Amino acid sequence: MPAVLDVRDVIVSDPVLTQVAIGYRPQGAIAERLMPTLPVNQSSGKIVKFGRESFRPENARRGVGSESRRVDWSVDSISYSCEEYSLEIAVDDRIVQNSQNPIDPLTSATQQLVDMLTLAAEIRAKDAIVNALTSAGYTTTPTTKWDQANSTPITDMKNAIAAVQARIGVRPTTVAMSRRVWDVLVEHSQVADRLKFTTPNFTVDILARWLDIREIVVGEMLYNTAVEGATESLSYVWGDTVVIAYVPTRVAINEPAFAYRPTVRNFAVERYRDEPAVSTVIRVRHEVAEVVTAPDAGHALTDVLASI
């Protein structure tokens, strides 16, 4: 058999596994709820950012026979540049031959790659959000941490929500936190006091109603913080940071939002043969950018727990 000189000559785009990758949703990822996917056709470009003229009162009265008052409409833009992230797994032919339905090694390999790429994207999104809000000065650290006596997490979140609304003129829609923070809230005295005459079960829907926002999202993704070869040490991606943001229900390049993820390629799956390894190689590629388009539409409560 002649040797393959360039593996790109035998790469096949796999539409079936691509649909598996797109439809599969790893557990506990919440970056999409703060930073929605924005499909784009080019790896770099600009996202429209509108001005704030609508907040300025204007004298709109028009006299008989006079022209309407013409107002300014400024349009700014934010640049983005997508990077490609790609991982692959070699699935040995013996694994395929010995598999039993409904277990499909190629599907399992695809899902593992999506898991790994999603975790990396979750970490990038969290870092981009926290860095942008920190640089803009839109962060607050509670004086009393939420896992300490006399803390006021509900009040702290309400104050942060009010701060965002004061900056952008509309109420933020989303509060995001890790499971570690949520577990502290469930047991908190400020929550228990509100629930004692109603229901014993505290849910994200109840908290959303208390805060008068659209949704609470709880991130459950864990990552290994230990260096390679050391004992595993798992931590929540979102740690003890709580993010408040305005996220539109309609995703569009000209729709103002706290953040977007411009995406050229969303988990495209390719496969090729590695004959020396007697394997089929599954590759998943993801081309995306993490862009905080309007830091003033968000706020971060940082270091909210003393135990982390």
Solvent accessible surface area in square Angstrom, and as a share of the most:
residue,aa,sasa,rsa
1,M,197,0.88
2,P,118,0.74
3,A,85,0.66
4,V,91,0.52
5,L,173,0.86
6,D,43,0.22
7,V,54,0.31
8,R,179,0.65
9,D,112,0.58
10,V,59,0.34
11,I,44,0.22
12,V,72,0.42
13,S,81,0.52
14,D,13,0.07
15,P,97,0.61
16,V,107,0.61
17,L,11,0.05
18,T,23,0.14
19,Q,121,0.54
20,V,38,0.22
21,A,0,0.00
22,I,58,0.30
23,G,59,0.56
24,Y,62,0.23
25,R,155,0.57
26,P,19,0.12
27,Q,163,0.73
28,G,20,0.19
29,A,37,0.28
30,I,6,0.03
31,A,1,0.00
32,E,78,0.35
33,R,109,0.40
34,L,0,0.00
35,M,0,0.00
36,P,10,0.06
37,T,36,0.21
38,L,6,0.03
39,P,106,0.66
40,V,17,0.10
41,N,150,0.77
42,Q,124,0.55
43,S,51,0.33
44,S,63,0.41
45,G,27,0.26
46,K,123,0.52
47,I,2,0.01
48,V,44,0.25
49,K,65,0.28
50,F,62,0.26
51,G,34,0.32
52,R,122,0.45
53,E,37,0.17
54,S,106,0.68
55,F,103,0.43
56,R,118,0.43
57,P,123,0.77
58,E,62,0.28
59,N,110,0.56
60,A,88,0.68
61,R,220,0.80
62,R,134,0.49
63,G,41,0.39
64,V,159,0.92
65,G,79,0.76
66,S,53,0.34
67,E,161,0.72
68,S,84,0.54
69,R,145,0.53
70,R,225,0.82
71,V,81,0.46
72,D,103,0.53
73,W,187,0.66
74,S,53,0.34
75,V,73,0.42
76,D,91,0.47
77,S,43,0.28
78,I,46,0.24
79,S,72,0.47
80,Y,16,0.06
81,S,73,0.47
82,C,12,0.07
83,E,101,0.45
84,E,79,0.36
85,Y,61,0.23
86,S,49,0.32
87,L,68,0.34
88,E,81,0.36
89,I,42,0.21
90,A,60,0.46
91,V,8,0.05
92,D,35,0.18
93,D,30,0.15
94,R,171,0.63
95,I,97,0.49
96,V,60,0.35
97,Q,141,0.63
98,N,112,0.57
99,S,39,0.25
100,Q,135,0.60
101,N,145,0.74
102,P,132,0.83
103,I,114,0.58
104,D,63,0.33
105,P,16,0.10
106,L,43,0.21
107,T,32,0.18
108,S,57,0.37
109,A,8,0.06
110,T,0,0.00
111,Q,56,0.25
112,Q,94,0.42
113,L,1,0.01
114,V,0,0.00
115,D,49,0.25
116,M,94,0.42
117,L,7,0.04
118,T,18,0.10
119,L,47,0.24
120,A,41,0.32
121,A,2,0.02
122,E,3,0.01
123,I,51,0.26
124,R,50,0.18
125,A,0,0.00
126,K,41,0.17
127,D,64,0.33
128,A,29,0.23
129,I,0,0.00
130,V,31,0.18
131,N,94,0.48
132,A,24,0.19
133,L,0,0.00
134,T,79,0.46
135,S,102,0.66
136,A,44,0.34
137,G,56,0.54
138,Y,53,0.20
139,T,46,0.27
140,T,64,0.37
141,T,68,0.39
142,P,9,0.06
143,T,142,0.83
144,T,45,0.26
145,K,37,0.15
146,W,1,0.00
147,D,54,0.28
148,Q,86,0.38
149,A,83,0.64
150,N,142,0.73
151,S,6,0.04
152,T,59,0.34
153,P,0,0.00
154,I,1,0.01
155,T,58,0.34
156,D,29,0.15
157,M,0,0.00
158,K,74,0.31
159,N,92,0.47
160,A,5,0.04
161,I,0,0.00
162,A,54,0.42
163,A,34,0.26
164,V,0,0.00
165,Q,67,0.30
166,A,90,0.70
167,R,48,0.17
168,I,19,0.10
169,G,42,0.40
170,V,71,0.41
171,R,79,0.29
172,P,2,0.01
173,T,18,0.10
174,T,0,0.00
175,V,0,0.00
176,A,0,0.00
177,M,0,0.00
178,S,0,0.00
179,R,71,0.26
180,R,93,0.34
181,V,0,0.00
182,W,16,0.06
183,D,68,0.35
184,V,31,0.18
185,L,0,0.00
186,V,54,0.31
187,E,142,0.64
188,H,15,0.07
189,S,82,0.53
190,Q,42,0.19
191,V,0,0.00
192,A,55,0.43
193,D,79,0.41
194,R,99,0.36
195,L,19,0.10
196,K,127,0.54
197,F,175,0.73
198,T,105,0.61
199,T,46,0.27
200,P,124,0.78
201,N,102,0.52
202,F,22,0.09
203,T,58,0.34
204,V,52,0.30
205,D,90,0.47
206,I,18,0.09
207,L,0,0.00
208,A,9,0.07
209,R,165,0.60
210,W,53,0.18
211,L,1,0.00
212,D,96,0.50
213,I,21,0.11
214,R,104,0.38
215,E,35,0.16
216,I,10,0.05
217,V,4,0.02
218,V,25,0.14
219,G,1,0.01
220,E,77,0.35
221,M,21,0.09
222,L,77,0.38
223,Y,67,0.26
224,N,73,0.37
225,T,67,0.39
226,A,29,0.22
227,V,116,0.67
228,E,180,0.81
229,G,85,0.81
230,A,53,0.41
231,T,123,0.72
232,E,115,0.51
233,S,53,0.34
234,L,98,0.49
235,S,45,0.29
236,Y,53,0.20
237,V,7,0.04
238,W,2,0.01
239,G,17,0.16
240,D,17,0.09
241,T,11,0.07
242,V,0,0.00
243,V,0,0.00
244,I,0,0.00
245,A,0,0.00
246,Y,51,0.19
247,V,8,0.05
248,P,9,0.06
249,T,118,0.69
250,R,140,0.51
251,V,62,0.36
252,A,20,0.15
253,I,75,0.38
254,N,74,0.38
255,E,35,0.16
256,P,69,0.43
257,A,5,0.04
258,F,0,0.00
259,A,1,0.01
260,Y,1,0.00
261,R,28,0.10
262,P,0,0.00
263,T,8,0.04
264,V,48,0.28
265,R,68,0.25
266,N,56,0.29
267,F,21,0.09
268,A,24,0.18
269,V,0,0.00
270,E,19,0.08
271,R,91,0.33
272,Y,27,0.10
273,R,90,0.33
274,D,47,0.25
275,E,78,0.35
276,P,129,0.81
277,A,46,0.36
278,V,80,0.46
279,S,5,0.03
280,T,22,0.13
281,V,6,0.03
282,I,0,0.00
283,R,44,0.16
284,V,0,0.00
285,R,53,0.20
286,H,10,0.04
287,E,19,0.09
288,V,1,0.01
289,A,10,0.07
290,E,36,0.16
291,V,17,0.09
292,V,23,0.13
293,T,7,0.04
294,A,16,0.12
295,P,36,0.22
296,D,32,0.16
297,A,4,0.03
298,G,0,0.00
299,H,13,0.06
300,A,0,0.00
301,L,3,0.02
302,T,29,0.17
303,D,61,0.32
304,V,0,0.00
305,L,0,0.00
306,A,55,0.42
307,S,71,0.46
308,I,95,0.48
